[in-house]
Amino acid sequence: MSATMQQVTVISGKAGNKDVDWHTGITIGEAIRAAGFEVNGRQVRLNGNLTEDLDTTLETGDTIVLTGKTRGGHFNA
């Protein structure tokens, strides 16, 4: 049984870019966690568009960008 894999890119400011290889059907939230990041109140952009729905299913080649900071100016990545 072979599962179809897809790759998405998660970008988190100073922490840099991480490519995530995953089974098809990965969501935004899963990709962020798989890359080792946390949202922690930061803005999430999918292919340049602001989104709050972390359950959106991704397609191969999608890019997620975490921007902004929490009110304290600190985030755990």
Contacts in CASP RR format, 6 or more apart in sequence:
PFRMAT RR
TARGET T0000
AUTHOR 0000-0000-0000
METHOD contacts of the structure
MODEL  1
MSATMQQVTVISGKAGNKDVDWHTGITIGEAIRAAGFEVNGRQVRLNGNL
TEDLDTTLETGDTIVLTGKTRGGHFNA
3 23 0 8 1.000
3 24 0 8 1.000
4 23 0 8 1.000
4 24 0 8 1.000
5 21 0 8 1.000
5 22 0 8 1.000
5 23 0 8 1.000
5 24 0 8 1.000
6 21 0 8 1.000
6 22 0 8 1.000
6 23 0 8 1.000
6 24 0 8 1.000
6 25 0 8 1.000
6 26 0 8 1.000
6 58 0 8 1.000
6 59 0 8 1.000
6 60 0 8 1.000
6 61 0 8 1.000
7 19 0 8 1.000
7 20 0 8 1.000
7 21 0 8 1.000
7 22 0 8 1.000
7 60 0 8 1.000
7 61 0 8 1.000
8 19 0 8 1.000
8 20 0 8 1.000
8 22 0 8 1.000
8 26 0 8 1.000
8 31 0 8 1.000
8 58 0 8 1.000
8 60 0 8 1.000
8 61 0 8 1.000
8 62 0 8 1.000
8 63 0 8 1.000
8 64 0 8 1.000
9 17 0 8 1.000
9 18 0 8 1.000
9 19 0 8 1.000
9 20 0 8 1.000
9 61 0 8 1.000
9 62 0 8 1.000
9 63 0 8 1.000
9 64 0 8 1.000
10 17 0 8 1.000
10 18 0 8 1.000
10 19 0 8 1.000
10 20 0 8 1.000
10 31 0 8 1.000
10 32 0 8 1.000
10 34 0 8 1.000
10 35 0 8 1.000
10 37 0 8 1.000
10 63 0 8 1.000
10 64 0 8 1.000
10 65 0 8 1.000
10 66 0 8 1.000
11 17 0 8 1.000
11 18 0 8 1.000
11 63 0 8 1.000
11 64 0 8 1.000
11 65 0 8 1.000
11 66 0 8 1.000
12 18 0 8 1.000
12 35 0 8 1.000
12 37 0 8 1.000
12 65 0 8 1.000
12 66 0 8 1.000
12 77 0 8 1.000
13 66 0 8 1.000
13 67 0 8 1.000
14 77 0 8 1.000
15 37 0 8 1.000
15 77 0 8 1.000
18 35 0 8 1.000
18 36 0 8 1.000
18 37 0 8 1.000
20 26 0 8 1.000
20 31 0 8 1.000
20 34 0 8 1.000
20 35 0 8 1.000
22 30 0 8 1.000
22 31 0 8 1.000
22 34 0 8 1.000
25 57 0 8 1.000
25 58 0 8 1.000
26 34 0 8 1.000
26 57 0 8 1.000
26 58 0 8 1.000
27 54 0 8 1.000
27 55 0 8 1.000
27 56 0 8 1.000
27 57 0 8 1.000
27 58 0 8 1.000
28 44 0 8 1.000
28 46 0 8 1.000
28 51 0 8 1.000
28 53 0 8 1.000
28 54 0 8 1.000
28 55 0 8 1.000
28 56 0 8 1.000
28 58 0 8 1.000
28 64 0 8 1.000
29 39 0 8 1.000
29 54 0 8 1.000
29 55 0 8 1.000
31 58 0 8 1.000
31 64 0 8 1.000
32 38 0 8 1.000
32 39 0 8 1.000
32 44 0 8 1.000
32 54 0 8 1.000
32 64 0 8 1.000
32 66 0 8 1.000
36 77 0 8 1.000
37 66 0 8 1.000
37 77 0 8 1.000
38 75 0 8 1.000
38 76 0 8 1.000
38 77 0 8 1.000
39 54 0 8 1.000
39 66 0 8 1.000
40 70 0 8 1.000
40 75 0 8 1.000
40 76 0 8 1.000
41 70 0 8 1.000
41 75 0 8 1.000
42 66 0 8 1.000
42 67 0 8 1.000
42 68 0 8 1.000
42 69 0 8 1.000
42 70 0 8 1.000
42 75 0 8 1.000
43 50 0 8 1.000
43 66 0 8 1.000
43 67 0 8 1.000
43 68 0 8 1.000
44 50 0 8 1.000
44 51 0 8 1.000
44 52 0 8 1.000
44 54 0 8 1.000
44 64 0 8 1.000
44 65 0 8 1.000
44 66 0 8 1.000
44 67 0 8 1.000
45 51 0 8 1.000
45 64 0 8 1.000
45 65 0 8 1.000
45 66 0 8 1.000
45 67 0 8 1.000
46 56 0 8 1.000
46 58 0 8 1.000
46 62 0 8 1.000
46 63 0 8 1.000
46 64 0 8 1.000
47 62 0 8 1.000
47 63 0 8 1.000
48 63 0 8 1.000
48 65 0 8 1.000
58 64 0 8 1.000
66 77 0 8 1.000
69 75 0 8 1.000
END
